[in-house]
Amino acid sequence: MTDKFNFITDKQLKECLKEVLKEFFTENTVRSVAEEPQTKIVDLDGLIKARPFVGSKSTIYKKVYQGKIPYSKQGKRLIFDLEEIDNWLLSNKSVVSDKLEEATLEYFRKRQNKSRHRG
């Protein structure tokens, strides 16, 4: 019994792979997440699904009542614009430690200057 080996060249291998991949991508639709259209206007449940870190229903209701979160009303339904929510979230950035330290030092400098002028 003799074993026969069939060898293919690099060029033949590349052509074979190219053909298989072309066939695969022709038959299978590939979409990225960025291509999927995202609804810009959502209700309360949609907000929780799209931006779960905003909070629970009760937290969002509380923020609406306090006027802390941008919203609209359509009848009795709360409506949220995700772009406005994103801007609102980004406007609530916390002060980084370097800026906080700088602000603290400035506060004490001003306080020290006030005490010198009094006495």
C-alpha positions as CSV (number, residue, x, y, z in Angstrom):
1,M,0.0,0.0,0.0
2,T,1.4,3.3,-1.0
3,D,0.6,6.6,0.5
4,K,0.1,9.4,-1.9
5,F,0.5,13.0,-0.8
6,N,-0.9,15.9,-2.8
7,F,0.9,19.1,-2.2
8,I,-0.5,22.5,-3.1
9,T,1.5,25.6,-3.7
10,D,1.1,28.8,-1.6
11,K,-0.7,30.4,-4.5
12,Q,-3.2,27.5,-4.8
13,L,-3.8,27.7,-1.0
14,K,-4.5,31.5,-1.1
15,E,-6.9,31.1,-4.0
16,C,-8.7,28.3,-2.2
17,L,-9.1,30.3,1.0
18,K,-10.1,33.4,-1.0
19,E,-12.9,31.4,-2.7
20,V,-14.1,29.8,0.5
21,L,-14.2,33.2,2.4
22,K,-15.9,34.9,-0.5
23,E,-18.6,32.2,-0.5
24,F,-19.0,32.4,3.3
25,F,-19.4,36.2,3.3
26,T,-21.8,36.2,0.4
27,E,-24.1,33.7,2.2
28,N,-23.8,35.2,5.7
29,T,-24.6,38.8,6.5
30,V,-22.2,40.3,8.9
31,R,-23.2,43.5,10.7
32,S,-21.3,45.5,13.2
33,V,-23.0,47.0,16.3
34,A,-22.3,50.5,15.0
35,E,-24.4,49.8,11.8
36,E,-27.5,49.0,13.8
37,P,-29.7,52.0,14.0
38,Q,-30.3,53.1,17.6
39,T,-33.5,54.8,18.6
40,K,-32.8,58.3,19.7
41,I,-36.1,58.8,21.7
42,V,-37.0,56.2,24.3
43,D,-39.5,55.7,27.1
44,L,-38.6,54.9,30.7
45,D,-38.0,51.2,29.9
46,G,-36.0,52.0,26.8
47,L,-33.8,54.4,28.9
48,I,-33.1,51.6,31.4
49,K,-32.2,49.2,28.6
50,A,-30.0,51.8,26.7
51,R,-28.4,53.4,29.7
52,P,-28.8,51.0,32.7
53,F,-26.3,52.9,34.8
54,V,-28.7,55.9,35.0
55,G,-30.5,54.0,37.7
56,S,-33.6,52.0,38.4
57,K,-37.2,53.1,37.6
58,S,-37.6,54.6,41.1
59,T,-34.3,56.4,40.9
60,I,-35.2,57.9,37.5
61,Y,-38.6,58.9,38.7
62,K,-36.9,60.7,41.7
63,K,-34.5,62.5,39.3
64,V,-37.4,63.6,37.1
65,Y,-39.3,64.9,40.1
66,Q,-36.3,66.8,41.3
67,G,-35.6,68.2,37.8
68,K,-32.2,66.6,37.7
69,I,-32.5,64.6,34.5
70,P,-33.6,65.9,31.1
71,Y,-37.0,64.5,30.0
72,S,-40.2,65.3,28.2
73,K,-43.8,64.1,28.7
74,Q,-46.2,62.8,26.2
75,G,-49.5,62.5,28.0
76,K,-48.6,60.6,31.1
77,R,-45.5,58.9,29.6
78,L,-42.0,60.0,30.2
79,I,-39.9,60.4,27.1
80,F,-36.1,60.7,27.0
81,D,-33.7,61.8,24.3
82,L,-30.6,59.6,24.5
83,E,-28.4,62.3,23.2
84,E,-29.6,64.7,25.9
85,I,-29.1,61.9,28.5
86,D,-25.5,61.4,27.3
87,N,-24.8,65.1,27.5
88,W,-26.3,65.2,30.9
89,L,-24.2,62.2,32.1
90,L,-21.0,63.8,30.7
91,S,-21.8,67.2,32.3
92,N,-21.8,65.5,35.8
93,K,-18.1,64.6,35.6
94,S,-16.3,64.4,38.9
95,V,-13.3,66.5,39.7
96,V,-10.1,64.6,39.2
97,S,-7.7,64.4,42.1
98,D,-5.2,67.0,40.7
99,K,-7.9,69.6,40.2
100,L,-9.3,68.8,43.6
101,E,-5.9,69.3,45.2
102,E,-5.4,72.5,43.3
103,A,-8.8,73.8,44.3
104,T,-8.2,72.9,47.9
105,L,-4.8,74.7,48.0
106,E,-6.4,77.8,46.3
107,Y,-9.2,77.8,48.9
108,F,-6.7,77.8,51.8
109,R,-4.5,80.5,50.2
110,K,-7.5,82.8,49.9
111,R,-8.6,82.0,53.5
112,Q,-5.1,82.7,54.7
113,N,-5.0,86.0,52.9
114,K,-8.4,87.0,54.4
115,S,-7.2,86.3,57.9
116,R,-4.0,88.4,57.3
117,H,-6.1,91.4,56.2
118,R,-8.3,91.2,59.3
119,G,-5.8,91.2,61.9
